[in-house]
Amino acid sequence: MPSRVYIIHNFAPCTASIQWPVPGEEIPMHTPSPEIRKIQAIDVHAHYGPFVRLELPLNSRLVSQGPAKVVELARLAGTELTIASSSLALTPRGQADAAAGNDDAMREVTRTQGLAFWVVVHPLQPRTYDQARDMLQHPKCMGIKLHPEEHCYPITEHGRKLLGFAAEQQAVVLTHTGESLSRPADFAVLADDFPELPLILAHLGNSQVGELFWQVEALQRSKSRGLYIDTSSMNSMINGLIEWGVSQVGAERLLYGTDSPLYFAPCQRVRIDLADITDQEKRLILRENALRLFGAERIAAAIPAGELVHR
């Protein structure tokens, strides 16, 4: 198989210890093993339900899908367990009733095979803290979801309280990142005060200004080893981004996420399967990191219909 050539032009300066690809550098392709496609993945970032963009009615209709459709897409992507948050808890922007969305997740996800859920905590809706205390005891609730952008609060003002609460609950946290209220660098500073807290920065490569390095730079700046990045959203399709992320922070710090049904989950899966990284690095991203982070027993408890598949 021929080598792939990466050409990098006009990249912005960065203060982190990022190693930029050399223009024209040939990076060897890794031929994927047939066994990689057999891995039953764990998707840490998905949604279900009405995802409302009032100004974009067609977009809203297309990406608003129920739990059954999310599971169908996951099966096409070879995914055993998908951890989703209720879109009702997040949208419309600035108007969401997070508590109602959490109640819906408890009702819908707990009866849907193949799905687990994040309980959404909104710092301006106090009831969501009480919900989190209760719901985190359920075997299908895998942790806490934060979304500063949809809920319209700056993480610099509310982050310490939110992460402190999550640390008290010994919960894994997944947060949206990459925009003005949710800059990865701000999470990196907060994470230093909670070094034992597992914190997943969503959306590798996402930034409001189009820069691709914000999440990677945050991991490199932070002293916490509890920071991770997920691969969700369309930026993972950018040529070389997954491979570059692995080269910078290691496959051990990346988790498979799709943002399904906003994006087509099978495409996200194939992007990892055919990435120019080793098979072991693919196993880590697709499954093994999530098993380590959440615990194999907890993952198994979220899949009540059968035993945990070992790949």
Helices and strands as residue ranges (DSSP letters): E 4-5, E 26-27, G 36-38, E 41-48, H 57-63, H 67-76, E 79-86, G 87-89, H 98-108, G 109-111, E 115-120, H 127-135, E 141-146, H 148-151, H 155-169, E 173-175, H 184-191, E 199-201, H 214-221, E 227-230, G 234-237, H 241-249, G 251-253, E 254-255, H 265-273, H 279-283, I 284-288, H 289-294, H 296-301
